[in-house]
Amino acid sequence: MNSLKPKGAKPLLMLLLVFVLPVVVAKLVLSMNLYHGGATNKGQLLTPDTSYSSLAMENPQPKSWQIIYLLPSQCDNTCLDRLYILHQSHIALGRDQNRVKTIILLQPSSDLEALAQFKFDTANISQQLAEMMLEQELIIVDPLGSLVMRYKQVNDKQEQILLGKAMVADLRKMLKLSRVG
């Protein structure tokens, strides 16, 4: 007679290893912060609750995407380069130009002479937003007035060009995915 031999715990142990081991390894990797998800954006995302209304400012261009920049009191060569990059970035958007407005935010002390060679929309900035934009940075705003992404100031002209390209790439992705504005 053929009798069935007990095979022991080896198959049960193998099954446990196959199904439980990946879960345990995944938990360890995530808890030790060894995994960093892939991000394709080049700018720094802002918290979702940051908006014009939370910063006590009225949306200067409702229902359109915006790139905002605070004009400093002394517009040096870096500032002029930034304005030029803003102008060229808007042109680089191509068919999406009409969906995006470039807005220069002004304080009473802003250097208005720097805007003579450019045609930008302007708006007066609120005190809360001015405190947030102490550095000469660019911020993308969605059509609902939420501040989405920021790009820190860079001083070198070549870095400014790369920053403009990165901003246009991020903006194109947002425009492609957006149904508003």
C-alpha positions as CSV (number, residue, x, y, z in Angstrom):
1,M,0.0,0.0,0.0
2,N,1.0,3.5,-0.7
3,S,0.9,5.6,2.3
4,L,1.1,9.3,2.4
5,K,4.2,10.5,4.1
6,P,3.9,13.7,6.2
7,K,6.0,16.3,4.5
8,G,6.4,18.4,7.5
9,A,6.3,22.2,7.8
10,K,8.6,23.0,4.9
11,P,5.8,23.8,2.3
12,L,3.9,25.9,4.8
13,L,7.1,27.8,5.7
14,M,7.8,28.4,1.9
15,L,4.3,29.7,1.4
16,L,4.6,32.1,4.3
17,L,7.9,33.4,3.0
18,V,6.5,34.0,-0.5
19,F,3.5,36.0,0.8
20,V,4.7,37.5,4.0
21,L,8.3,38.4,3.3
22,P,7.5,41.1,0.6
23,V,5.1,42.8,2.9
24,V,7.6,42.9,5.7
25,V,10.4,44.2,3.4
26,A,8.0,46.9,2.0
27,K,7.1,48.0,5.5
28,L,10.8,48.3,6.5
29,V,11.7,50.2,3.4
30,L,8.8,52.7,3.9
31,S,9.4,53.1,7.7
32,M,13.1,53.7,7.3
33,N,12.5,56.3,4.5
34,L,14.5,54.4,2.0
35,Y,12.0,54.9,-0.8
36,H,11.5,58.3,-2.4
37,G,8.8,58.4,-5.0
38,G,9.5,59.9,-8.4
39,A,8.6,63.5,-8.7
40,T,8.6,65.1,-12.1
41,N,8.0,68.7,-11.0
42,K,11.0,71.0,-10.9
43,G,9.5,73.7,-8.6
44,Q,8.7,73.4,-4.9
45,L,5.0,72.6,-4.3
46,L,3.2,74.9,-1.8
47,T,0.7,73.7,0.7
48,P,-2.8,73.4,-0.7
49,D,-4.3,75.9,1.7
50,T,-2.1,78.8,0.4
51,S,-4.3,81.0,-1.8
52,Y,-5.0,84.6,-2.5
53,S,-7.9,84.6,-0.1
54,S,-5.8,83.2,2.7
55,L,-3.2,85.9,2.1
56,A,-5.8,88.7,2.1
57,M,-5.5,89.5,-1.5
58,E,-8.0,89.7,-4.3
59,N,-7.3,87.5,-7.4
60,P,-6.1,89.9,-10.1
61,Q,-6.9,87.6,-13.0
62,P,-9.6,85.1,-11.9
63,K,-10.2,82.1,-14.2
64,S,-6.7,82.1,-15.7
65,W,-3.4,80.5,-14.7
66,Q,-0.9,83.1,-13.4
67,I,2.8,83.5,-13.0
68,I,3.4,86.1,-10.3
69,Y,6.6,88.0,-9.4
70,L,7.1,90.7,-6.8
71,L,9.0,93.6,-8.3
72,P,11.7,94.7,-5.8
73,S,12.5,98.3,-4.9
74,Q,15.8,98.2,-6.8
75,C,15.6,96.2,-10.0
76,D,19.2,95.2,-10.7
77,N,20.5,93.1,-13.6
78,T,19.3,89.9,-11.9
79,C,15.8,91.4,-11.7
80,L,15.9,92.5,-15.3
81,D,17.0,89.0,-16.3
82,R,14.1,87.6,-14.4
83,L,11.7,89.9,-16.2
84,Y,13.2,88.9,-19.5
85,I,12.9,85.2,-18.6
86,L,9.3,85.7,-17.6
87,H,8.6,87.3,-21.0
88,Q,10.3,84.6,-22.9
89,S,8.7,81.8,-20.8
90,H,5.3,83.2,-21.7
91,I,6.1,83.2,-25.4
92,A,7.5,79.6,-25.0
93,L,4.0,78.4,-23.9
94,G,2.9,78.6,-27.5
95,R,-0.8,77.8,-28.0
96,D,-1.4,77.9,-24.2
97,Q,-0.3,81.6,-23.9
98,N,-3.9,82.8,-23.7
99,R,-4.5,80.5,-20.7
100,V,-1.6,82.0,-18.6
101,K,-1.1,85.6,-17.4
102,T,2.1,87.0,-16.1
103,I,1.4,89.4,-13.3
104,I,4.0,91.6,-11.7
105,L,3.1,92.4,-8.1
106,L,3.9,95.9,-6.9
107,Q,4.6,97.5,-3.6
108,P,4.7,101.3,-3.1
109,S,8.5,101.1,-3.2
110,S,8.7,98.9,-6.4
111,D,11.0,100.0,-9.2
112,L,8.5,100.8,-12.0
113,E,11.1,102.0,-14.4
114,A,12.2,98.3,-14.9
115,L,8.8,97.5,-16.5
116,A,9.2,100.1,-19.2
117,Q,10.5,97.6,-21.8
118,F,7.9,94.9,-21.0
119,K,4.2,94.6,-21.2
120,F,3.1,92.8,-18.1
121,D,-0.2,93.0,-16.1
122,T,0.4,94.5,-12.7
123,A,-1.4,94.3,-9.3
124,N,-0.9,95.6,-5.9
125,I,0.3,93.0,-3.4
126,S,-1.1,92.4,0.0
127,Q,1.1,92.6,3.1
128,Q,0.7,88.8,3.8
129,L,1.7,87.8,0.3
130,A,4.6,90.3,0.4
131,E,6.0,88.7,3.5
132,M,5.8,85.3,1.8
133,M,7.6,86.5,-1.3
134,L,10.6,88.1,0.4
135,E,13.0,86.6,-2.1
136,Q,12.7,87.3,-5.8
137,E,10.8,84.1,-6.6
138,L,8.3,83.1,-9.2
139,I,5.0,81.5,-8.2
140,I,2.5,79.7,-10.3
141,V,-1.2,80.3,-9.4
142,D,-4.1,78.2,-10.6
143,P,-7.4,79.6,-11.9
144,L,-9.1,79.2,-8.6
145,G,-6.5,81.5,-6.9
146,S,-4.4,78.8,-5.1
147,L,-0.7,79.3,-5.1
148,V,0.6,76.0,-6.5
149,M,4.4,76.0,-7.1
150,R,7.3,78.3,-6.3
151,Y,10.7,78.8,-8.0
152,K,13.5,80.2,-5.9
153,Q,15.7,83.0,-7.0
154,V,18.8,82.2,-8.9
155,N,21.5,84.8,-9.7
156,D,23.4,83.4,-12.8
157,K,21.8,84.2,-16.2
158,Q,22.3,80.6,-17.3
159,E,20.6,79.3,-14.2
160,Q,17.7,81.7,-14.9
161,I,17.3,80.3,-18.3
162,L,17.2,76.7,-16.9
163,L,14.7,77.9,-14.3
164,G,12.5,79.3,-17.0
165,K,12.6,76.1,-19.0
166,A,11.7,74.1,-15.8
167,M,8.8,76.4,-15.0
168,V,7.5,76.1,-18.6
169,A,7.7,72.3,-18.4
170,D,5.8,72.2,-15.1
171,L,3.2,74.7,-16.3
172,R,2.6,72.7,-19.5
173,K,2.0,69.6,-17.4
174,M,-0.5,71.5,-15.2
175,L,-2.2,73.0,-18.2
176,K,-2.5,69.6,-19.9
177,L,-4.1,68.1,-16.8
178,S,-6.3,71.1,-15.9
179,R,-9.9,71.5,-17.1
180,V,-10.2,74.9,-15.6
181,G,-8.7,78.1,-17.0
